[in-house]
Amino acid sequence: MGGGHAHPLYRDGDSPVHRLPAEVKIVGLAVFVLAVVATPRELFWPFGIYALIIVAVWAVARIPLLWILPRMLIEAPFIVLAVLLPFAEGGERIDVAGMQLSVAGLYAAWGIVIKGTLGVAASLTVAATTTAAELPVALSRLRVPAVIVSVLTLMIRYIDVLTAEARRMRMARISRGDSPRMLHQAGATAKSVGALFLRSYERGERVYLAMLSRGFDGHVPALAVGAGCVASATPRQWATALIPAASAASVALASWATL
């Protein structure tokens, strides 16, 4: 995997957050998300503090709001689901704009929307400041099993290849009179998906055999500093970078104490 390979969500920059080792950001993300999920949905003020923490990290990372907001549309299906909950849940009901809505459903919808939004925002922040080359090495430093790291490394390396293959197959179908938007072409689309799966499987077998012939032992070799990977995090970097996550954990504990 070349050092210059970057995923679509990465935003090139030289901020303090960009320069942090990826393992610190991964741990910070996990702690932050767990704190958000553990917060009682009946309270509102903790989520405001979580949002302020994320905005502060965006400011330090120099991530414009207009850049990250369109990429948060990935959570749209969950918002649609949440909108239906106040109508579908039972129990106590209240009148809102002439509609009888479930109180439990409103709380459930609020919890899904706010926790999902904060989780997506935090994940996008890590993705925007971390290159694809850093992730496998960071997971290795965090003692993630080697087979998982290898699968992730190959996925990152070949996702663009598979996307290009799918695009070529689609263009070949269109050039032969296929109309992907027509319902009667669903069968052809399904066959294309199956063909892409078989091609991907065969390509994976060839790549794996080629790696074995070159001495691959199941472990991702450590990249040199300057070849797409920074040095391991120092204790000072750990202490500084985990301040947002520690703050979120403190807010979560305080929310349970005041509930």
N, C-alpha and C positions, 0 to 999 in steps of 0.2 A: 504494500500500500504506500503510495507515494506520499511524501510529506506535504505536497501541495493540494492533496485531495480535501475538499471541504463539502459539507452537506448543505442543502438549500437553506436551512434555517440559521446558518452561521453568518454573523455580521462582522466583517473584518474591522479590527480596531486595536488600539494599544492602551487600553484603560487598565487600571489596577485589577479589575475583575478578569479581564482577558489574560493577564499575566499569571494569575493564580494557577497552581497545578490542578488538573481536572479532578483528582481524587478528593480534594477539599470541597470542590463545588458539588460533587455527587453526594457526599455525606451531608453537606449543608442542605441540599435539596430534600434528601430523605427525611431529615429531622424536621425541616419546615413543613413538609406535607403531612407528616404524622401529627405535628402539633395542630395544624388546621383541621385535620380529620377528627382529632380527639376533642375539639372544642364543641361544647353543647350548642346545638343549632338554635336553642331558645334565646340565646344572647346575641346581641348585635354589635356591641362595642369592640369585642376582640377582633372581629373580621375587618373593622376599620383600621385597627392597628396593623394587622397583617398586610393590608393593602398599602399602608404608608411604608412599611418595611420594603415591599417590592418596589415601590416607586423610588425609594431612596437608593436601592441597588441599581435601578435603571439609570439614575442620575450619575452614580459613580461609574457605571459601565458605559455611559454616553450612548444609551439606546433611546432613540426618539420614540415618543408615544405613537406617532403616526406610522412608524415602522412595525411595531409589535401588535397593535390592535387588529389589523386585518388578519394576521396569522392566528389570532385567537378564535377565529370563526370555526375552528375545528371542533369546538364544543357545542356548536349549534344543535346537533341532534339531541344532546342531553337537555338542552334548554327546552326544546319542544316537548320532551317527555315530562319535564318538570311542570310545564304549563298545564298539563292534563291532570296532575295529581290533585289539585284542589277540588276538581269536579268528580274524581273517581273515589276518593277516600270517604270513609264514613265518619261517624262520631259527631261531636258538636259542630254546628255550622253557624256562620255569621253572614250578614248581608253586606256585600261589597258591590257598589254600583248596580244595585238591583239584582245581583246574582247571589244565590245561596252557595257559599263555598265552605269546604271542610277546614276547620282550624288545624287539624293534624296534617291535612294535605298542603295547607299553606306553609306550615313549618317544614314539611318534607321538601316542598319545592324550593323554599329559601335555602335549605341546607345543600341541596344538589347544585343549585345555581352558584351560590357564593363559594362553596368549597371547590367545586369544579373549576370555576373561574380563577381562583387563587392558585390551584394546582397547575392549571395550564399556563398561567402567567409565570409562575416560578420555573416550570420546566422549559418554557421558551427562553427565559433569561439564561439558564445554563446552556441551552443549545446555541443561543446567539453569541456566547462568549467562549465556546469550546469547540475546537476543530475535531473532525472525525478521527484524525490520527492520534489524538490524545486519549480518546475513550478506552481503547483496549489496554493501553499501558496503565491507565489509571485503575481499571478494574483488576489488573494483575497485581498492582500494589495494594489493593484492598483485599487480596487473597480470594478473589472470585475464582471458582473452578476453571481450570485451563480450557476444558471443552466448551464452556459457555463463552469465554473470551475469544476462542478460535471461531466459533459460529458468528459472533458479533463482528469480528474483524472481516470475515469473508462476506457477510451481509453488507457491511458498509462499502467494501471494495467493489462488489459486483451488482449492487442495486441499480447503479446507472447503466450497467451493461444490460440487465434484464429489462429496464425501462425502455432502452433504445430498441431492444429486440421486439417488445410489445408494440412499439410505435411502427416499426417496419412491417410487422404482421398486419396491423390495422390499415396501413397505407396500401399494402398488397391487396387486401380485401376490397377496399374502396375502389382501387383501380380496375377491379373485376366486376364492378357494378353493385357492390354491397352497400347498404345504407344502415349504419349502426344504430340509427335512431328509430328505425322501423321495428315494430314488435315481431314481425314474421322472421326477422333476422336473428332472433334470440338464440336459435339453435346454432347458427354459424359462430356467434360470439362465444357460446359455451364451448364449442369445439376448439376455438382459438385459445381459450383459457387452458383447456386440457393439453393442447399442443405446446403451449408455452411452459406448462408444468413439466412435461416430459423433456423438453429441450433444456430446461433449467437443471433437472435431475441429472441428465447425461453430462451437461457441462460441469456440474459439481463433481461427478465421478472422475472426469478427466483431470480437473484441477487438483483433486485430492491425490490421485495417483502421481501426478507431476510433483506435488509437494513431497510425497513419500520418497520419490526417487531422488529428491534433493536433500534428504536428511531430516524432514519434518518429524518432530517427536511429540506433537500435541501442545507445545508451549509457544506462545507468541514472544519472539525475541524483543528485548528492551531496545527502544530507539534511542539514539544518541541525542543529547541536547543540541538543538539547532536543526534536527532532522524531523521536525514535526512534534517534538515532545520536550517539555521543560523538565527541570530537575525535580526530585521528590520534594514534597512540602516540608518546610522547616517547622519546628514548634511554634515560632512566632507567626508564621503564615496560618497555621491551624487556628491559633488563638484569635487572630484578627478576622479571618474569613468566616469563622463560625459565630461571630457576633450576631448577625441577623437570625440565624437558626436558634441560637441560645435565647435571643429576645422573644422569638415566637414560642419557644417552649415555656418560657416564663409566663407569657400571656395566657397560654393554655392552662397552666397550673392555677393562675390567678382566677381564670374564669370558672374553674370547678370550685375554687374556694368561696367565690361569691354567689354561686348558684343557689 
